Amino acid sequence: LLKKYQIPLVESLLIENAEQAVVFAGKVGYPVVLKLISSDVLHKVDKGLVKLNLQNEQQLGAAWKELRSFLPGRSEAPSSSFQVVIQKQAAGVELFMGMKRDKSFGPVVSFGLGGIFVEVLNDIVLGLCPLDKNQAREMIKKIKGYKILQGYRGQPKIDIEKLADILAGVSRLAMENESIKEIDFNPLFADGNNIIVADAKII
C-alpha cells in the first residue's frame, strides 16, 4: 500500500527463528535492527524490545535470545500477538509523519521531529487534507527545528522536495482510503536524499 503512494519503507522481514534473521542480515548487510512487535506493548524502546545497530551474527543471536525471553511461554517461535521483525538499520535525522481522521475536519496530517523524543520536543505541525506538494513543503518549513533539515553544523542537508513528496503521499493515502483512521510513521529517517520509514503503524 505504501509503495502505491511512493512512501519508502525500510526492507524488513517477520521472522520465527534466529536462522531466518541471519539469512536476512546476510542479504541486506549489517548493521540490522531486531524488534518485538505487539499491540499489547507500548514504548518498546524503553522496555529493551528494540535491538539497534547489530553488527554481526553473534550480536544478532544474542539479541534474538533476549527478545525471545519476552515471548509468552518463552517459546522459540513468536505467537500471533507477539512477533519479531528484522530490518536494515536506517540512519539520519529522526522525523515523524502521521495522520488522524478528525470528526469535524476530516483527515489531518502531522509532521515534525521524531524518534523517542517526539512527545518531549513537541515540534509538530498540522495540515488539513488534501495537501499538495507545495503545501507539504511549506508545512515542513514551519517546524521549529527546520534548521536541522538544512544541514545544521555540517550535517547533510535533507532533500526537502523528496520529503514534501512523501508528506503529500500521506495526504493522498488518507484521502483515497477512508477506512484508515490513523497513520503513524515514527521514526522516519532522513539522511541527505535518502529518506525512509523505519516504523509504520496504520489503523
N, C-alpha and C positions, 0 to 999 in steps of 0.2 A: 504493500500500500504506500509506504513512504517513497519508494522508488518512482512510483507514478507521479509524484509531486516534486521530484528532483530534490528530495531530502536525504542526504547521505547518512547512512548508518554504518557504524563500525562492524566489521565482519565478526560474527560470533557463532557459537555452537552450544546447544544444550547437550550436556554430557552425563553419562551414568557411571563412569569409572575413570581412574587415573590414566589408563591406557589411551582412551579417546582424547584426553587432554594433551597427552604427549604428542600424539599424531597431529592434532590441530596446530600445536605450537611449532612443530616441525614444518608445517605447511606455510604458516603466515610469518614465522620468525619470532624470536624473543625480542623484547620483553612482552609478557602477556598478563592479563588480569583474570582472576578467578573469583566469582561471586555467587553467593547463595541468593536465590530469588524466591520470595514468599510474600503473599499479601498479608500474612499474619505478623510479619516482622517489619517494623519501621526503623529508620536511621541505621541501616545495615553497616555503614562505615564505623559508627560509634561502637557497635557490638562486635567488631572484628570480622564481619562476614563478607568483606571485600578485600581480597588479597592483591595488592598492586605491585607492579614492577618486578614480576617473577622472571628471573634472568636465565634460568636453566632448568633441566629436568629434575634435579634434586630439589630445588626450591618449589617447583610445581607439585612434586609428590608430597612434600611436607605441607603445603597449603591445602591440598586435597584432603589429607588426613585431618587437618584442623577443622575444615568445613564439615567433613563427614561426622564429626563428633556432635554437631548441632542437629543432625537429622533424626527424625523420630525413630526410636528403636535402635539408633546407631547403626542402621543398615548400610550396606555397601552402595546400593542404588537409591537415589532420591525418590521420594513419593511424589504424587501429583501436586501436592500443595507446597512441597519444598523441592526446588530444582536448582541445579548448579549450571552456571553458564561460564564459558571461557571466551575471551575476546582479545584481540590485539590491543596492546597498551597504546592509548592515544596521548598526545601531549599538546601543550599550548595554554592559552588563556581559557579559563573555565567560564562558560556562559550558560544562560538559561533561556529557553523559549517555552512558551506554553499557550494554552487556550482553555477558557472556561465559557460555558454557554449560560449567559445571564437571561433570566426570565423576562426582563424588560428590554435589554439592549441586544439580545442575541449573542453570537459568538464574539468574545473579546480576547484578543491575543496579547501576550505579555513577552517582554524581553528585558534582559539585564545581566549583570554579573552573576555567575552561578557557582556550582560546587557546594561544598559543605557550609559555606558562609552566606548562601543566598538569603537565609532568614535574618542573619545578623546585619549584613550590609544594607539590605532592603533597597538596593539600587535597581529598581524595576520600573519600566514604563508600560502603559497600556494603550491599546489601539482597537477601535471598532472595525469589525469586518463588514464589507470586503476591504482588503488592504492591497493596493498595487505596489509595485517595486519602489516607486518614488516615495510613497507614503511610508513604506517599510524603512527606507533609507533615512528619512527624517526622524522616524521613531527611534532608530538605533542611535542617532546623534544626540538624543535627549538624555541618555543616561549620564549620571554624574561621573562615571568612570570612563567616559569616551576617550580620554587621552591615552588610556591603556591600549585601546584598539588602534591608536595612531602610531604605535611604536615607541612607547614611553621608555626612556632610559636604555636605549639600544635594543629593545625587544623588537621582534619582527612586526611590521605593520600589517594589520589584518585586512584582508580583501573585503571591504565594506560592500562592494557590489555583489559579491557572492553571498555574503551574509544577508543582504536585503532580498536576494532571490529566494533563499531558504525561508525567511520570515514570511514573504509573500506566499510561498508554497504552503506554509502552515495555515494561512488565511484561506487559501483555496480548498485545502483539505477539510477545514471546518465548514465552509460554505456548501461544499458538494456532498458532505456526509453528515446529515442532520442527526443520525443516530449516535454520533460521537459527542459525548458530553464534556470530556476533558482530555487535554493533551499536556504531557509534561516531558520535556527534553532537558534533563539535568544530570550530569553536565553535557554540554556541547563544547567540544574543544576547537579552538581556532589558533592556527599557527601559520601566519602568512596567508597563502591562498589555500591551505589545507584545512578545511572545516568539516567536522564530522560529529554526529550524535553518538555519544558513548552509552547513554542510558535513556530508553524511551518507554513511557507509560501512556497508553491510550485506553480510555474508558468509554 
